[in-house]
Structure formats: C-alpha cells, structure tokens
C-alpha cells in the first residue's frame, strides 16, 4: 500500500494540475466554451478507450511495462503544452495524457482489491481515495491561481510529476507479480451486475466533471474559484474516506440514495449562485460546491465497493476497468454536455441539466438487491 499510495499521489498530481488549467490554456489561445469543454472531453475519451485494454495488457506484458508506460504517457506530454496554446495541439496532448491516465486508474483500483481482504476494502478504498484527493485538493483549487499569478509553465512542470512515479511503479510491479490469480477459470465476468453502480457513478462524476472544467469560467473571480474547488475537493476527500468504514460496517446501499439527492440539490444551489455571471453569489457557491463534493467522494467509494462485491477475484481487473470507465466517461460527458448547453443558454441552465441527470439515477439507488443487481 505505501508504494501504491506514492504512485497514486504522483500520478494524480499530474492529472489534477491540468484538469482545470488545460481548458483555460485553450481559452487563452482563442477557444470558445465548446472548445474548452472538449479539452477534458478528449482526455476522458482516450482514458476510457485505454481502460478497455488495460486488463488484457497486464496479462500479456505484465505489471511493470504497463505501469511505467502509463506514468510516462501521463507525465511527459504535460511539458509540451507550453509549445502552443492552440486548440488542436492542446487536444492532441490531452489525448496522449488520457492513455496514461487510463493505465493509472485501472491498475490503481485493481491493486486495492488484490492487496486488501474484502472485510476491510471500504477502508482501503478510503485511503486510496485520500491519495487521489490530496493532489486534487491542492491542484484543482490552486491550479488556475498558479497559472494566473506565476504562469502556465509552472503548472505544466507540476503536471510532469507522473514521470517520478515510475520509481514506485517498478517496485510495486515486482511485488504484485507474486499475487496469485483467481481459481474460477471458466467463469465469465458478470458485466450486467456492474451496470447499476456504473450508471450511478457516471451521473455524479458528470456533475463533478462539469464543475472542475468550468468553475473558473462560471465564477466572477479567481479567488472564489479557488475556494469553491478547494471546498469541493476537501468535502470529497473526507466523504470518500469516512464512508468507507461505514460501508464496511453497515453496507453501502443505505447511503447511496441520499447522496444522489445531495448531488441534485447541490447542482441546483450552484445554478442559483452563478445565474449572474458578473456577480457570483459567493455563499451559495460554497454551499453548492461542498454538497456536490460530499456526494462526489461518497459515491466514488460506495460504487467501487459494490463493483468488487459483484465479481470474483479473477475479474477484479475487468471490474476495475468498468468502474473507471464510468468515472471518466461521466467526467468527460460533464465537460462536453455542460459546455454545449451553456454555449446555447447559460451555465445556470447547464448545471440544472446536470443535476437532473443525477436525479434520473435515483431508481437505481433505491432498488433492493436482487439476482443480478449491482447495488447492495
């Protein structure tokens, strides 16, 4: 776990540093709202496409080559952003970084399942979530400010930190190669059971991805942007950490539906806060960002617990891929959907649409466990 957490912190630092800044870099080069939304949309598209092939690549090439390639693909392109702020090169670099991020996400969550017994998995996912959330707390909130005050090149340099993660990745790969495989060779992965938690995850990450991508453009000041993203990130980290122990003790199902409602309510509060682009309602912005942060972090943990509950050990890799596809597809869809709706209407309307998408998943959250059901 120490090696895994170190690799995760460095890898997600590179990811988080550019998540809010790369769209601003594209706007700096003349891109409109739709173009800015495409930056993270392309990142997540290539992340999802990569995630489909990571389990097979691990079986064919082993952990070390896959992990090292992932860290380099995520970190090295960050330095090339300084060459041009045009939309085309920015999208191309986002695509390459998506390849690396796809590797990081699938391998990270699969390793948690491999290394920790099911009875403590919620807590382990909480610790893993803290390693993910730490960089996001730091860089999502401070990234736009650093770019504005110190220069974009500082952020691009910080985004290259995954290159350093090659060292713990190699050490981790040497340990994991000795983890035994599952026994049920003939069993097919029960992908239908994974659809409900995947849909719940897509809805909440759609909301979170929209806020991460557009908070700087919705808010009337850089200070408000930094504080709102900080509160969202801290709330997500604490929720993901604390709810892990609760899900181990009480089961995840009872917490899922309330968090879906928190997402919808939080997006409504944010829509009210940004209805006037020249005068953001600061208190409402902070309340809404905190609410979405709580559901964003909590549902990440709970849906991952449910995902691994639905499969046997030999399918941890594919299950991890499915969960991460849901996470990153939601993040990318949030950037593209909200950007497109906002371009034709307003950010306030776009946030209400994102909140409505979350509300549509409430029946999945309320369903009781049945044969083939994914939410328990």
C-alpha positions as CSV (number, residue, x, y, z in Angstrom):
1,X,0.0,0.0,0.0
2,X,2.8,2.6,0.7
3,X,4.1,2.1,-2.9
4,X,0.6,2.2,-4.3
5,X,-0.3,5.4,-2.5
6,X,3.0,7.0,-3.5
7,X,2.4,6.2,-7.2
8,X,-1.2,7.4,-6.9
9,X,-0.2,10.7,-5.3
10,X,2.4,11.5,-8.0
11,X,0.2,10.2,-10.9
12,X,-2.9,12.1,-9.8
13,X,-0.9,15.2,-9.2
14,X,-0.1,15.3,-12.9
15,X,-3.7,14.7,-13.8
16,X,-5.2,17.2,-11.4
17,X,-2.7,20.0,-12.2
18,X,-4.0,20.4,-15.7
19,X,-7.7,19.4,-15.2
20,X,-8.8,23.0,-14.6
21,X,-5.9,24.7,-16.3
22,X,-5.7,23.0,-19.7
23,X,-9.2,24.3,-20.6
24,X,-8.0,27.8,-19.6
25,X,-4.9,27.4,-21.7
26,X,-7.2,26.6,-24.7
27,X,-9.3,29.7,-24.0
28,X,-6.0,31.7,-23.7
29,X,-5.4,30.5,-27.3
30,X,-8.8,31.6,-28.5
31,X,-11.0,28.6,-28.0
32,X,-14.7,29.2,-27.1
33,X,-16.7,27.4,-24.4
34,X,-17.3,24.3,-26.5
35,X,-13.6,24.1,-27.3
36,X,-12.7,24.4,-23.6
37,X,-15.1,21.6,-22.8
38,X,-13.6,19.4,-25.4
39,X,-10.2,19.5,-23.7
40,X,-11.2,17.4,-20.8
41,X,-13.8,15.6,-23.0
42,X,-10.9,14.3,-25.3
43,X,-8.8,13.5,-22.2
44,X,-11.6,11.3,-20.8
45,X,-12.4,9.8,-24.2
46,X,-8.9,8.4,-24.6
47,X,-8.8,7.4,-21.0
48,X,-11.9,5.3,-21.4
49,X,-10.7,3.8,-24.6
50,X,-7.4,2.8,-22.9
51,X,-9.2,1.4,-19.9
52,X,-10.8,-1.2,-22.2
53,X,-7.4,-2.7,-23.0
54,X,-5.6,-2.4,-19.7
55,X,-6.6,-5.8,-18.2
56,X,-5.5,-7.6,-21.4
57,X,-2.3,-5.6,-21.5
58,X,-1.5,-6.7,-17.9
59,X,-2.0,-10.3,-18.8
60,X,0.2,-10.0,-21.9
61,X,3.0,-7.8,-20.9
62,X,3.0,-7.8,-17.0
63,X,2.6,-5.1,-14.5
64,X,6.0,-3.3,-14.9
65,X,5.9,-2.4,-18.6
66,X,2.2,-1.3,-18.3
67,X,2.7,0.8,-15.2
68,X,5.9,2.5,-16.5
69,X,4.3,3.3,-19.9
70,X,1.3,4.7,-18.2
71,X,3.3,7.1,-16.0
72,X,5.4,8.3,-18.9
73,X,2.4,8.9,-21.2
74,X,0.6,10.9,-18.4
75,X,3.6,13.0,-17.4
76,X,5.8,13.8,-20.4
77,X,3.1,15.4,-22.7
78,X,2.4,18.0,-19.9
79,X,5.7,19.7,-20.7
80,X,4.8,20.1,-24.4
81,X,1.7,22.2,-23.6
82,X,4.0,25.3,-23.5
83,X,4.8,25.0,-27.2
84,X,1.3,26.1,-28.3
85,X,-2.0,27.2,-26.8
86,X,-3.9,26.5,-30.0
87,X,-6.9,24.2,-29.6
88,X,-5.6,21.4,-31.9
89,X,-2.2,20.8,-30.1
90,X,-4.0,21.1,-26.7
91,X,-6.5,18.4,-27.7
92,X,-3.7,16.1,-29.1
93,X,-1.7,16.3,-25.9
94,X,-4.9,15.7,-23.8
95,X,-5.4,12.5,-25.9
96,X,-1.9,11.2,-25.1
97,X,-2.3,12.0,-21.5
98,X,-5.6,10.1,-21.5
99,X,-3.7,7.0,-22.5
100,X,-1.5,7.3,-19.4
101,X,-4.4,8.2,-17.1
102,X,-6.3,5.1,-18.3
103,X,-3.5,2.9,-17.1
104,X,-3.2,4.6,-13.8
105,X,-6.9,4.4,-12.9
106,X,-7.5,0.8,-13.8
107,X,-4.3,-0.5,-12.2
108,X,-4.7,1.5,-9.0
109,X,-8.2,0.4,-8.1
110,X,-7.5,-3.2,-9.1
111,X,-4.4,-3.3,-6.8
112,X,-6.6,-2.2,-3.9
113,X,-8.8,-5.2,-4.5
114,X,-5.9,-7.5,-4.9
115,X,-4.0,-6.4,-1.8
116,X,-6.8,-6.0,0.8
117,X,-9.3,-8.5,2.1
118,X,-13.0,-7.8,1.4
119,X,-13.8,-7.1,5.1
120,X,-11.5,-4.0,5.1
121,X,-11.9,-3.0,1.5
122,X,-14.1,0.1,2.2
123,X,-11.4,1.5,4.5
124,X,-8.6,0.7,2.0
125,X,-10.6,2.4,-0.8
126,X,-10.9,5.3,1.6
127,X,-7.1,5.5,2.0
128,X,-6.7,5.2,-1.8
129,X,-9.3,7.9,-2.2
130,X,-7.3,10.2,0.1
131,X,-4.2,9.6,-2.1
132,X,-6.3,10.7,-5.1
133,X,-8.0,13.6,-3.3
134,X,-4.8,15.1,-1.9
135,X,-3.5,16.3,-5.2
136,X,-6.9,17.4,-6.3
137,X,-7.4,19.5,-3.2
138,X,-4.0,21.1,-3.9
139,X,-4.0,21.5,-7.6
140,X,-7.7,21.8,-8.6
141,X,-8.1,24.8,-6.4
142,X,-4.7,26.3,-6.8
143,X,-4.0,25.5,-10.4
144,X,-5.9,28.4,-12.0
145,X,-4.4,30.8,-9.4
146,X,-0.9,29.5,-10.1
147,X,-1.4,29.9,-13.8
148,X,-2.7,33.4,-13.4
149,X,-0.1,34.6,-10.8
150,X,3.1,32.6,-11.7
151,X,2.5,31.5,-15.2
152,X,1.1,28.5,-17.1
153,X,4.6,27.0,-17.4
154,X,4.7,26.4,-13.6
155,X,1.6,24.2,-13.9
156,X,2.9,22.4,-16.9
157,X,6.0,21.5,-14.9
158,X,4.0,20.2,-11.9
159,X,1.9,18.2,-14.3
160,X,5.0,16.2,-15.2
161,X,5.2,14.6,-11.7
162,X,3.9,11.2,-13.0
163,X,7.4,10.7,-14.6
164,X,8.8,10.5,-11.0
165,X,6.1,7.8,-10.2
166,X,8.0,5.4,-12.5
167,X,10.2,4.6,-9.4
168,X,7.4,3.4,-7.1
169,X,5.6,1.8,-10.1
170,X,8.6,-0.5,-10.7
171,X,8.8,-1.5,-7.1
172,X,5.1,-2.1,-6.9
173,X,5.1,-4.2,-10.0
174,X,7.8,-6.5,-8.6
175,X,5.6,-7.2,-5.5
176,X,2.3,-7.6,-7.4
177,X,3.7,-10.1,-9.9
178,X,3.7,-12.6,-7.0
179,X,0.0,-12.2,-6.2
180,X,-1.9,-15.4,-7.2
181,X,-4.5,-15.5,-9.9
182,X,-8.1,-16.5,-9.3
183,X,-9.3,-20.1,-9.4
184,X,-12.5,-19.9,-11.4
185,X,-11.0,-20.1,-14.9
186,X,-14.2,-20.8,-16.8
187,X,-16.4,-18.1,-15.2
188,X,-17.4,-15.1,-17.4
189,X,-17.3,-11.6,-15.9
190,X,-20.8,-10.6,-14.8
191,X,-20.9,-7.3,-16.5
192,X,-24.6,-6.8,-16.3
193,X,-24.3,-6.6,-12.5
194,X,-21.9,-3.7,-12.9
195,X,-24.3,-1.5,-14.9
196,X,-26.2,0.0,-12.0
197,X,-23.2,1.2,-10.0
198,X,-21.6,2.4,-13.3
199,X,-24.7,4.5,-14.1
200,X,-24.7,6.0,-10.6
201,X,-21.1,6.8,-10.9
202,X,-21.5,8.4,-14.3
203,X,-24.2,10.7,-13.0
204,X,-22.2,12.1,-10.1
205,X,-18.9,12.4,-12.0
206,X,-20.8,14.2,-14.8
207,X,-21.7,16.8,-12.2
208,X,-18.2,16.9,-10.7
209,X,-16.5,17.0,-14.1
210,X,-18.6,20.0,-15.1
211,X,-17.6,21.9,-12.0
212,X,-14.0,21.1,-12.4
213,X,-13.9,22.2,-16.0
214,X,-16.0,25.3,-15.8
215,X,-15.8,26.7,-12.3
216,X,-13.2,29.2,-13.3
217,X,-15.5,30.4,-16.1
218,X,-18.7,30.4,-14.1
219,X,-17.2,32.3,-11.1
220,X,-16.7,36.1,-11.2
221,X,-13.3,35.9,-9.5
222,X,-10.2,33.7,-9.3
223,X,-10.5,33.8,-5.5
224,X,-14.0,32.4,-5.5
225,X,-13.0,29.7,-8.0
226,X,-10.1,28.6,-5.8
227,X,-12.1,28.5,-2.7
228,X,-15.1,26.7,-4.3
229,X,-12.8,24.0,-5.8
230,X,-11.0,23.7,-2.5
231,X,-14.2,23.1,-0.6
232,X,-15.4,20.6,-3.2
233,X,-12.1,18.7,-3.1
234,X,-11.9,18.6,0.7
235,X,-15.5,17.5,1.1
236,X,-15.0,14.8,-1.5
237,X,-11.8,13.5,0.3
238,X,-13.4,13.4,3.7
239,X,-16.6,11.8,2.4
240,X,-14.7,9.1,0.5
241,X,-12.5,8.4,3.5
242,X,-15.2,8.3,6.2
243,X,-17.9,6.5,4.3
244,X,-15.5,3.6,3.6
245,X,-15.6,2.5,7.3
246,X,-19.4,3.0,7.4
247,X,-19.9,0.9,4.3
248,X,-17.8,-1.9,5.9
249,X,-20.0,-1.8,9.0
250,X,-23.5,-1.2,7.6
251,X,-23.2,-2.0,3.9
252,X,-23.1,0.6,1.1
253,X,-26.8,0.5,0.0
254,X,-28.3,2.7,2.6
255,X,-26.0,5.6,1.8
256,X,-26.3,5.7,-2.0
257,X,-29.8,7.2,-2.5
258,X,-29.3,10.1,-0.1
259,X,-26.1,11.0,-1.8
260,X,-27.8,11.0,-5.2
261,X,-30.3,13.6,-3.8
262,X,-27.4,15.6,-2.4
263,X,-25.9,15.8,-5.9
264,X,-29.1,17.1,-7.4
265,X,-29.7,19.6,-4.7
266,X,-26.1,20.8,-4.8
267,X,-26.3,21.5,-8.5
268,X,-29.5,23.4,-8.1
269,X,-27.8,25.6,-5.4
270,X,-24.8,26.2,-7.8
271,X,-27.2,27.1,-10.6
272,X,-28.7,29.8,-8.4
273,X,-25.2,31.0,-7.4
274,X,-23.9,31.6,-10.9
275,X,-27.1,32.9,-12.5
276,X,-25.5,36.4,-12.8
277,X,-22.0,35.9,-14.5
278,X,-20.8,39.3,-13.3
279,X,-21.8,38.8,-9.6
280,X,-21.5,35.3,-8.2
281,X,-23.4,34.5,-5.0
282,X,-20.3,33.6,-3.0
283,X,-22.1,31.8,0.0
284,X,-24.3,29.8,-2.3
285,X,-21.4,28.8,-4.5
286,X,-19.5,27.5,-1.5
287,X,-22.5,25.6,-0.1
288,X,-23.3,24.0,-3.5
289,X,-19.6,23.1,-4.1
290,X,-19.5,21.4,-0.7
291,X,-22.7,19.5,-1.3
292,X,-21.5,18.2,-4.6
293,X,-18.1,17.3,-3.1
294,X,-19.8,15.2,-0.4
295,X,-21.7,13.1,-2.9
296,X,-18.9,13.1,-5.4
297,X,-16.5,11.5,-2.9
298,X,-19.0,9.3,-1.1
299,X,-20.5,7.7,-4.3
300,X,-17.0,7.0,-5.7
301,X,-16.2,4.8,-2.7
302,X,-19.6,3.2,-2.5
303,X,-19.9,2.3,-6.1
304,X,-16.4,0.8,-6.2
305,X,-17.2,-1.3,-3.1
306,X,-20.4,-2.5,-4.9
307,X,-18.5,-3.2,-8.1
308,X,-16.0,-5.5,-6.4
309,X,-18.8,-7.2,-4.5
310,X,-20.3,-8.2,-7.7
311,X,-17.4,-10.2,-9.1
312,X,-15.0,-12.9,-8.1
313,X,-11.2,-12.3,-7.8
314,X,-10.3,-13.3,-11.3
315,X,-12.5,-10.5,-12.6
316,X,-11.1,-7.6,-10.4
317,X,-9.2,-6.2,-13.4
318,X,-12.2,-6.0,-15.8
319,X,-14.4,-4.8,-12.9
320,X,-11.9,-2.0,-12.2
321,X,-11.9,-1.1,-15.9
322,X,-15.7,-0.9,-15.9
323,X,-15.8,1.3,-12.8
324,X,-13.1,3.6,-14.1
325,X,-14.8,3.8,-17.5
326,X,-17.9,5.0,-15.7
327,X,-15.9,7.5,-13.7
328,X,-14.1,9.0,-16.6
329,X,-16.9,8.8,-19.0
330,X,-19.0,10.8,-16.6
331,X,-16.2,13.4,-16.2
332,X,-15.8,13.8,-19.9
333,X,-19.6,13.9,-20.5
334,X,-19.9,16.6,-17.9
335,X,-17.3,18.8,-19.6
336,X,-18.9,18.3,-23.1
337,X,-22.6,18.4,-22.0
338,X,-22.4,21.4,-19.8
339,X,-20.1,23.3,-22.2
340,X,-22.5,22.7,-25.1
341,X,-25.7,23.6,-23.1
342,X,-24.0,26.7,-21.6
343,X,-23.0,27.9,-25.0
344,X,-26.6,27.9,-26.1
345,X,-28.2,29.0,-22.9
346,X,-26.3,29.7,-19.7
347,X,-24.1,28.0,-17.1
348,X,-27.1,28.1,-14.7
349,X,-29.3,26.2,-17.1
350,X,-26.5,23.7,-17.8
351,X,-26.0,23.0,-14.1
352,X,-29.7,22.3,-13.7
353,X,-29.5,19.8,-16.6
354,X,-26.5,18.0,-15.0
355,X,-28.5,17.8,-11.7
356,X,-31.5,16.4,-13.5
357,X,-29.3,13.6,-14.9
358,X,-28.3,12.6,-11.4
359,X,-31.9,12.6,-10.3
360,X,-32.7,10.1,-13.1
361,X,-30.5,7.5,-11.4
362,X,-32.5,7.6,-8.1
363,X,-34.5,4.5,-9.0
364,X,-31.2,2.5,-9.3
365,X,-30.2,3.8,-5.9
366,X,-33.5,2.7,-4.3
367,X,-33.7,-0.7,-5.8
368,X,-33.1,-3.6,-3.4
369,X,-30.6,-6.2,-4.1
370,X,-31.8,-8.9,-6.4
371,X,-30.2,-11.6,-8.5
372,X,-28.0,-9.8,-11.0
373,X,-28.4,-6.5,-9.2
374,X,-25.3,-4.4,-8.7
375,X,-26.3,-2.1,-5.8
376,X,-26.4,-3.9,-2.5
